[in-house]
Amino acid sequence: MSSNGMSADPDMIAYVGTQFRPIAQHLYDLGQGGEERLALLIAACGDDDMGREIREQLLPTAKIIEEAGGSIGAAVENTGNVMSALALQLKAMERNNAANIGHGFKR
């Protein structure tokens, strides 16, 4: 444990990293059907003047929101990957420190 009372547990970091994967998958799943949602929005606006005006106002924002879902899922998945790699790195450092101490080396 460090002087600030915090410690890094590689097993817990690895566990937390694995918990990002189902969240990322859920976000990817939510992103499926985006084209269908956009088509429904277009159909719901109708084809009269007011419908075209509403569609022109809503469609660009709706497209941005649909695209953002996949990007957020990728960011969440990447966070899980980084945490898993960090856990592996910490375990390797612990093994190296233990080996060095065992051989009489000082930190």
ChimeraX commands (.cxc) that place a marker at each C-alpha (Angstrom):
marker #1 position 0.00,0.00,0.00 radius 0.5
marker #1 position 1.32,3.44,-0.87 radius 0.5
marker #1 position 1.69,6.39,1.46 radius 0.5
marker #1 position -1.66,7.79,0.30 radius 0.5
marker #1 position -3.47,4.60,1.33 radius 0.5
marker #1 position -4.11,3.40,-2.21 radius 0.5
marker #1 position -2.81,0.28,-3.87 radius 0.5
marker #1 position -3.11,-1.28,-7.30 radius 0.5
marker #1 position -4.48,-4.81,-7.31 radius 0.5
marker #1 position -3.80,-6.30,-10.76 radius 0.5
marker #1 position -6.52,-8.94,-10.35 radius 0.5
marker #1 position -9.13,-6.31,-9.50 radius 0.5
marker #1 position -8.00,-4.10,-12.38 radius 0.5
marker #1 position -8.30,-7.09,-14.74 radius 0.5
marker #1 position -11.77,-7.86,-13.37 radius 0.5
marker #1 position -12.94,-4.29,-13.84 radius 0.5
marker #1 position -11.50,-4.36,-17.37 radius 0.5
marker #1 position -13.61,-7.40,-18.23 radius 0.5
marker #1 position -16.73,-5.58,-17.04 radius 0.5
marker #1 position -16.37,-3.00,-19.80 radius 0.5
marker #1 position -16.85,-5.64,-22.51 radius 0.5
marker #1 position -20.56,-6.33,-21.88 radius 0.5
marker #1 position -21.21,-2.60,-21.65 radius 0.5
marker #1 position -19.47,-2.04,-24.99 radius 0.5
marker #1 position -21.44,-4.91,-26.53 radius 0.5
marker #1 position -24.68,-3.41,-25.26 radius 0.5
marker #1 position -23.76,-0.07,-26.83 radius 0.5
marker #1 position -22.94,-1.79,-30.12 radius 0.5
marker #1 position -26.29,-3.60,-29.97 radius 0.5
marker #1 position -28.09,-0.30,-29.39 radius 0.5
marker #1 position -26.39,1.05,-32.48 radius 0.5
marker #1 position -27.82,-1.71,-34.67 radius 0.5
marker #1 position -30.81,-0.59,-36.69 radius 0.5
marker #1 position -29.69,3.01,-36.97 radius 0.5
marker #1 position -30.60,3.17,-40.65 radius 0.5
marker #1 position -34.07,1.86,-39.82 radius 0.5
marker #1 position -34.52,4.50,-37.11 radius 0.5
marker #1 position -33.47,7.23,-39.53 radius 0.5
marker #1 position -35.89,5.88,-42.16 radius 0.5
marker #1 position -38.69,5.93,-39.58 radius 0.5
marker #1 position -37.85,9.52,-38.70 radius 0.5
marker #1 position -37.99,10.51,-42.37 radius 0.5
marker #1 position -41.31,8.70,-42.83 radius 0.5
marker #1 position -42.77,10.24,-39.67 radius 0.5
marker #1 position -41.99,13.74,-40.89 radius 0.5
marker #1 position -44.15,13.29,-43.95 radius 0.5
marker #1 position -43.62,14.95,-47.31 radius 0.5
marker #1 position -45.46,18.23,-46.98 radius 0.5
marker #1 position -43.67,21.55,-46.48 radius 0.5
marker #1 position -43.74,21.35,-42.70 radius 0.5
marker #1 position -42.52,17.74,-42.76 radius 0.5
marker #1 position -39.60,18.67,-45.01 radius 0.5
marker #1 position -38.69,21.53,-42.68 radius 0.5
marker #1 position -38.82,19.25,-39.62 radius 0.5
marker #1 position -36.76,16.61,-41.42 radius 0.5
marker #1 position -34.14,19.19,-42.42 radius 0.5
marker #1 position -33.86,20.27,-38.79 radius 0.5
marker #1 position -33.84,16.80,-37.19 radius 0.5
marker #1 position -32.03,14.54,-39.64 radius 0.5
marker #1 position -28.49,15.96,-39.28 radius 0.5
marker #1 position -28.68,15.72,-35.49 radius 0.5
marker #1 position -30.20,12.23,-35.63 radius 0.5
marker #1 position -27.35,11.07,-37.89 radius 0.5
marker #1 position -24.76,12.45,-35.46 radius 0.5
marker #1 position -26.44,10.66,-32.55 radius 0.5
marker #1 position -26.56,7.37,-34.47 radius 0.5
marker #1 position -22.87,7.63,-35.38 radius 0.5
marker #1 position -21.89,8.55,-31.82 radius 0.5
marker #1 position -23.29,5.29,-30.43 radius 0.5
marker #1 position -20.69,3.21,-32.25 radius 0.5
marker #1 position -17.90,5.58,-31.26 radius 0.5
marker #1 position -18.88,5.44,-27.61 radius 0.5
marker #1 position -19.02,1.63,-27.75 radius 0.5
marker #1 position -15.52,1.56,-29.24 radius 0.5
marker #1 position -14.22,3.91,-26.53 radius 0.5
marker #1 position -15.72,1.75,-23.78 radius 0.5
marker #1 position -14.25,-1.40,-25.35 radius 0.5
marker #1 position -10.86,0.29,-25.61 radius 0.5
marker #1 position -11.01,1.28,-21.93 radius 0.5
marker #1 position -11.52,-2.38,-21.02 radius 0.5
marker #1 position -8.59,-3.40,-23.22 radius 0.5
marker #1 position -6.33,-0.77,-21.65 radius 0.5
marker #1 position -7.27,-1.89,-18.14 radius 0.5
marker #1 position -6.57,-5.52,-19.00 radius 0.5
marker #1 position -3.17,-4.59,-20.43 radius 0.5
marker #1 position -2.44,-2.47,-17.35 radius 0.5
marker #1 position -3.23,-5.43,-15.10 radius 0.5
marker #1 position -0.84,-7.65,-17.06 radius 0.5
marker #1 position 1.86,-4.99,-16.85 radius 0.5
marker #1 position 1.40,-4.63,-13.08 radius 0.5
marker #1 position 1.62,-8.39,-12.61 radius 0.5
marker #1 position 4.85,-8.48,-14.62 radius 0.5
marker #1 position 6.27,-5.64,-12.52 radius 0.5
marker #1 position 5.33,-7.46,-9.33 radius 0.5
marker #1 position 7.04,-10.64,-10.56 radius 0.5
marker #1 position 10.16,-8.70,-11.54 radius 0.5
marker #1 position 10.25,-6.91,-8.18 radius 0.5
marker #1 position 9.82,-10.19,-6.31 radius 0.5
marker #1 position 12.58,-11.80,-8.38 radius 0.5
marker #1 position 14.90,-8.84,-7.85 radius 0.5
marker #1 position 14.29,-8.80,-4.10 radius 0.5
marker #1 position 14.82,-12.55,-4.02 radius 0.5
marker #1 position 18.20,-12.06,-5.66 radius 0.5
marker #1 position 19.21,-9.31,-3.23 radius 0.5
marker #1 position 18.62,-6.35,-5.52 radius 0.5
marker #1 position 17.18,-3.23,-3.98 radius 0.5
marker #1 position 14.41,-1.21,-5.54 radius 0.5
marker link #1:1,2 radius 0.2
marker link #1:2,3 radius 0.2
marker link #1:3,4 radius 0.2
marker link #1:4,5 radius 0.2
marker link #1:5,6 radius 0.2
marker link #1:6,7 radius 0.2
marker link #1:7,8 radius 0.2
marker link #1:8,9 radius 0.2
marker link #1:9,10 radius 0.2
marker link #1:10,11 radius 0.2
marker link #1:11,12 radius 0.2
marker link #1:12,13 radius 0.2
marker link #1:13,14 radius 0.2
marker link #1:14,15 radius 0.2
marker link #1:15,16 radius 0.2
marker link #1:16,17 radius 0.2
marker link #1:17,18 radius 0.2
marker link #1:18,19 radius 0.2
marker link #1:19,20 radius 0.2
marker link #1:20,21 radius 0.2
marker link #1:21,22 radius 0.2
marker link #1:22,23 radius 0.2
marker link #1:23,24 radius 0.2
marker link #1:24,25 radius 0.2
marker link #1:25,26 radius 0.2
marker link #1:26,27 radius 0.2
marker link #1:27,28 radius 0.2
marker link #1:28,29 radius 0.2
marker link #1:29,30 radius 0.2
marker link #1:30,31 radius 0.2
marker link #1:31,32 radius 0.2
marker link #1:32,33 radius 0.2
marker link #1:33,34 radius 0.2
marker link #1:34,35 radius 0.2
marker link #1:35,36 radius 0.2
marker link #1:36,37 radius 0.2
marker link #1:37,38 radius 0.2
marker link #1:38,39 radius 0.2
marker link #1:39,40 radius 0.2
marker link #1:40,41 radius 0.2
marker link #1:41,42 radius 0.2
marker link #1:42,43 radius 0.2
marker link #1:43,44 radius 0.2
marker link #1:44,45 radius 0.2
marker link #1:45,46 radius 0.2
marker link #1:46,47 radius 0.2
marker link #1:47,48 radius 0.2
marker link #1:48,49 radius 0.2
marker link #1:49,50 radius 0.2
marker link #1:50,51 radius 0.2
marker link #1:51,52 radius 0.2
marker link #1:52,53 radius 0.2
marker link #1:53,54 radius 0.2
marker link #1:54,55 radius 0.2
marker link #1:55,56 radius 0.2
marker link #1:56,57 radius 0.2
marker link #1:57,58 radius 0.2
marker link #1:58,59 radius 0.2
marker link #1:59,60 radius 0.2
marker link #1:60,61 radius 0.2
marker link #1:61,62 radius 0.2
marker link #1:62,63 radius 0.2
marker link #1:63,64 radius 0.2
marker link #1:64,65 radius 0.2
marker link #1:65,66 radius 0.2
marker link #1:66,67 radius 0.2
marker link #1:67,68 radius 0.2
marker link #1:68,69 radius 0.2
marker link #1:69,70 radius 0.2
marker link #1:70,71 radius 0.2
marker link #1:71,72 radius 0.2
marker link #1:72,73 radius 0.2
marker link #1:73,74 radius 0.2
marker link #1:74,75 radius 0.2
marker link #1:75,76 radius 0.2
marker link #1:76,77 radius 0.2
marker link #1:77,78 radius 0.2
marker link #1:78,79 radius 0.2
marker link #1:79,80 radius 0.2
marker link #1:80,81 radius 0.2
marker link #1:81,82 radius 0.2
marker link #1:82,83 radius 0.2
marker link #1:83,84 radius 0.2
marker link #1:84,85 radius 0.2
marker link #1:85,86 radius 0.2
marker link #1:86,87 radius 0.2
marker link #1:87,88 radius 0.2
marker link #1:88,89 radius 0.2
marker link #1:89,90 radius 0.2
marker link #1:90,91 radius 0.2
marker link #1:91,92 radius 0.2
marker link #1:92,93 radius 0.2
marker link #1:93,94 radius 0.2
marker link #1:94,95 radius 0.2
marker link #1:95,96 radius 0.2
marker link #1:96,97 radius 0.2
marker link #1:97,98 radius 0.2
marker link #1:98,99 radius 0.2
marker link #1:99,100 radius 0.2
marker link #1:100,101 radius 0.2
marker link #1:101,102 radius 0.2
marker link #1:102,103 radius 0.2
marker link #1:103,104 radius 0.2
marker link #1:104,105 radius 0.2
marker link #1:105,106 radius 0.2
marker link #1:106,107 radius 0.2
view
